[in-house]
């Protein structure tokens, strides 16, 4: 449904390979489950390289997609996002906020 492609915004981004309907689950945000303290330590290292792939799961845990992550980490942030995060049973799902056309 999505693939990694070169991005004009960042080095890499994610693009759709097919049309995605509103509210459809696109991909889960995979990675190592770590504490907030561990995340803060790693984020300083990641910032030096220009990337942070840590996603807050709740008040205790963070998912670090730099370790065991998947394509979800390449979804770029936007001022007008077409996706949103939905946390369900400890899994961060990326869902379509509107109909997203292929490409």
Phi and psi restraints in degrees (value plus and minus 20) as a CYANA .aco file:
   2 UNK   PHI    -153.0  -113.0
   2 UNK   PSI     136.2   176.2
   3 UNK   PHI    -162.5  -122.5
   3 UNK   PSI     137.0   177.0
   4 UNK   PHI    -101.0   -61.0
   4 UNK   PSI     112.8   152.8
   5 UNK   PHI    -160.2  -120.2
   5 UNK   PSI     143.5   183.5
   6 UNK   PHI     -82.1   -42.1
   6 UNK   PSI     123.9   163.9
   7 UNK   PHI    -140.9  -100.9
   7 UNK   PSI     124.1   164.1
   8 UNK   PHI     -96.5   -56.5
   8 UNK   PSI     -43.6    -3.6
   9 UNK   PHI    -103.9   -63.9
   9 UNK   PSI     -70.2   -30.2
  10 UNK   PHI    -147.2  -107.2
  10 UNK   PSI     157.2   197.2
  11 UNK   PHI     -80.0   -40.0
  11 UNK   PSI     -64.5   -24.5
  12 UNK   PHI    -147.7  -107.7
  12 UNK   PSI     134.5   174.5
  13 UNK   PHI    -167.9  -127.9
  13 UNK   PSI    -199.9  -159.9
  14 UNK   PHI    -137.2   -97.2
  14 UNK   PSI     117.7   157.7
  15 UNK   PHI    -148.3  -108.3
  15 UNK   PSI     134.2   174.2
  16 UNK   PHI    -100.9   -60.9
  16 UNK   PSI     127.2   167.2
  17 UNK   PHI    -125.4   -85.4
  17 UNK   PSI     -27.2    12.8
  18 UNK   PHI    -173.4  -133.4
  18 UNK   PSI     142.4   182.4
  19 UNK   PHI     -87.2   -47.2
  19 UNK   PSI     117.9   157.9
  20 UNK   PHI    -140.2  -100.2
  20 UNK   PSI     106.6   146.6
  21 UNK   PHI     -97.2   -57.2
  21 UNK   PSI     135.0   175.0
  22 UNK   PHI     -74.2   -34.2
  22 UNK   PSI     118.1   158.1
  23 UNK   PHI      51.8    91.8
  23 UNK   PSI     -19.7    20.3
  24 UNK   PHI     -89.3   -49.3
  24 UNK   PSI     118.9   158.9
  25 UNK   PHI     -88.7   -48.7
  25 UNK   PSI     108.7   148.7
  26 UNK   PHI    -118.9   -78.9
  26 UNK   PSI     -72.4   -32.4
  27 UNK   PHI    -182.7  -142.7
  27 UNK   PSI     132.5   172.5
  28 UNK   PHI    -113.1   -73.1
  28 UNK   PSI     132.3   172.3
  29 UNK   PHI    -108.3   -68.3
  29 UNK   PSI      82.8   122.8
  30 UNK   PHI    -112.8   -72.8
  30 UNK   PSI     135.9   175.9
  31 UNK   PHI     138.9   178.9
  31 UNK   PSI    -196.9  -156.9
  32 UNK   PHI     -97.6   -57.6
  32 UNK   PSI     114.4   154.4
  33 UNK   PHI    -106.4   -66.4
  33 UNK   PSI      98.2   138.2
  34 UNK   PHI    -152.3  -112.3
  34 UNK   PSI     147.7   187.7
  35 UNK   PHI     -99.7   -59.7
  35 UNK   PSI     145.5   185.5
  36 UNK   PHI     -81.6   -41.6
  36 UNK   PSI     -58.3   -18.3
  37 UNK   PHI     -81.6   -41.6
  37 UNK   PSI     -65.4   -25.4
  38 UNK   PHI     -82.4   -42.4
  38 UNK   PSI     -59.1   -19.1
  39 UNK   PHI     -81.9   -41.9
  39 UNK   PSI     -65.2   -25.2
  40 UNK   PHI     -80.1   -40.1
  40 UNK   PSI     -60.5   -20.5
  41 UNK   PHI     -83.6   -43.6
  41 UNK   PSI     -63.3   -23.3
  42 UNK   PHI     -91.5   -51.5
  42 UNK   PSI     -58.3   -18.3
  43 UNK   PHI     -78.8   -38.8
  43 UNK   PSI     -56.2   -16.2
  44 UNK   PHI     -81.5   -41.5
  44 UNK   PSI     -62.2   -22.2
  45 UNK   PHI     -85.8   -45.8
  45 UNK   PSI     -62.9   -22.9
  46 UNK   PHI     -85.7   -45.7
  46 UNK   PSI     -59.3   -19.3
  47 UNK   PHI     -80.4   -40.4
  47 UNK   PSI     -54.6   -14.6
  48 UNK   PHI     -81.7   -41.7
  48 UNK   PSI     -48.0    -8.0
  49 UNK   PHI    -114.3   -74.3
  49 UNK   PSI     -23.8    16.2
  50 UNK   PHI      67.0   107.0
  50 UNK   PSI      -7.4    32.6
  51 UNK   PHI    -156.4  -116.4
  51 UNK   PSI     123.7   163.7
  52 UNK   PHI    -155.7  -115.7
  52 UNK   PSI     106.0   146.0
  53 UNK   PHI    -141.3  -101.3
  53 UNK   PSI      13.5    53.5
  54 UNK   PHI    -118.9   -78.9
  54 UNK   PSI     108.0   148.0
  55 UNK   PHI    -143.3  -103.3
  55 UNK   PSI     102.0   142.0
  56 UNK   PHI     -88.7   -48.7
  56 UNK   PSI     101.9   141.9
  57 UNK   PHI    -106.9   -66.9
  57 UNK   PSI     -64.6   -24.6
  58 UNK   PHI    -183.4  -143.4
  58 UNK   PSI    -184.3  -144.3
  59 UNK   PHI     -89.9   -49.9
  59 UNK   PSI     -34.0     6.0
  60 UNK   PHI    -131.8   -91.8
  60 UNK   PSI     -53.6   -13.6
  61 UNK   PHI    -139.5   -99.5
  61 UNK   PSI     133.0   173.0
  62 UNK   PHI    -153.2  -113.2
  62 UNK   PSI     125.6   165.6
  63 UNK   PHI    -121.5   -81.5
  63 UNK   PSI     101.9   141.9
  64 UNK   PHI    -121.7   -81.7
  64 UNK   PSI      81.8   121.8
  65 UNK   PHI     -95.3   -55.3
  65 UNK   PSI     -27.4    12.6
  66 UNK   PHI     -91.2   -51.2
  66 UNK   PSI     -38.5     1.5
  67 UNK   PHI    -139.9   -99.9
  67 UNK   PSI      84.8   124.8
  68 UNK   PHI      55.7    95.7
  68 UNK   PSI      -0.5    39.5
  69 UNK   PHI     -97.8   -57.8
  69 UNK   PSI     155.4   195.4
  70 UNK   PHI    -147.9  -107.9
  70 UNK   PSI    -184.7  -144.7
  71 UNK   PHI     -83.1   -43.1
  71 UNK   PSI     -40.9    -0.9
  72 UNK   PHI     -76.7   -36.7
  72 UNK   PSI     -48.6    -8.6
  73 UNK   PHI     -88.1   -48.1
  73 UNK   PSI     -34.1     5.9
  74 UNK   PHI    -112.9   -72.9
  74 UNK   PSI     -19.0    21.0
  75 UNK   PHI     -93.8   -53.8
  75 UNK   PSI      96.6   136.6
  76 UNK   PHI     -98.1   -58.1
  76 UNK   PSI     130.0   170.0
  77 UNK   PHI     -93.0   -53.0
  77 UNK   PSI     136.4   176.4
  78 UNK   PHI    -170.2  -130.2
  78 UNK   PSI     132.0   172.0
  79 UNK   PHI     -91.8   -51.8
  79 UNK   PSI     -47.0    -7.0
  80 UNK   PHI    -143.8  -103.8
  80 UNK   PSI      55.2    95.2
  81 UNK   PHI     -86.6   -46.6
  81 UNK   PSI     127.9   167.9
  82 UNK   PHI    -126.0   -86.0
  82 UNK   PSI     -15.1    24.9
  83 UNK   PHI    -155.0  -115.0
  83 UNK   PSI     143.6   183.6
  84 UNK   PHI    -163.4  -123.4
  84 UNK   PSI     140.1   180.1
  85 UNK   PHI    -114.6   -74.6
  85 UNK   PSI     115.8   155.8
  86 UNK   PHI    -149.6  -109.6
  86 UNK   PSI      95.9   135.9
  87 UNK   PHI    -115.6   -75.6
  87 UNK   PSI     102.4   142.4
  88 UNK   PHI    -157.0  -117.0
  88 UNK   PSI      99.6   139.6
  89 UNK   PHI      33.4    73.4
  89 UNK   PSI      21.2    61.2
  90 UNK   PHI      58.5    98.5
  90 UNK   PSI      -9.1    30.9
  91 UNK   PHI    -137.1   -97.1
  91 UNK   PSI     112.3   152.3
  92 UNK   PHI    -109.9   -69.9
  92 UNK   PSI      93.2   133.2
  93 UNK   PHI    -121.0   -81.0
  93 UNK   PSI     116.4   156.4
  94 UNK   PHI    -114.9   -74.9
  94 UNK   PSI     103.6   143.6
  95 UNK   PHI    -143.3  -103.3
  95 UNK   PSI     134.3   174.3
  96 UNK   PHI     -95.4   -55.4
  96 UNK   PSI     104.4   144.4
  97 UNK   PHI    -101.9   -61.9
  97 UNK   PSI     -36.2     3.8
  98 UNK   PHI    -177.0  -137.0
  98 UNK   PSI     155.1   195.1
  99 UNK   PHI     -86.2   -46.2
  99 UNK   PSI     109.4   149.4
 100 UNK   PHI    -135.3   -95.3
 100 UNK   PSI     100.2   140.2
 101 UNK   PHI     -95.6   -55.6
 101 UNK   PSI     132.1   172.1
 102 UNK   PHI     -75.9   -35.9
 102 UNK   PSI     118.4   158.4
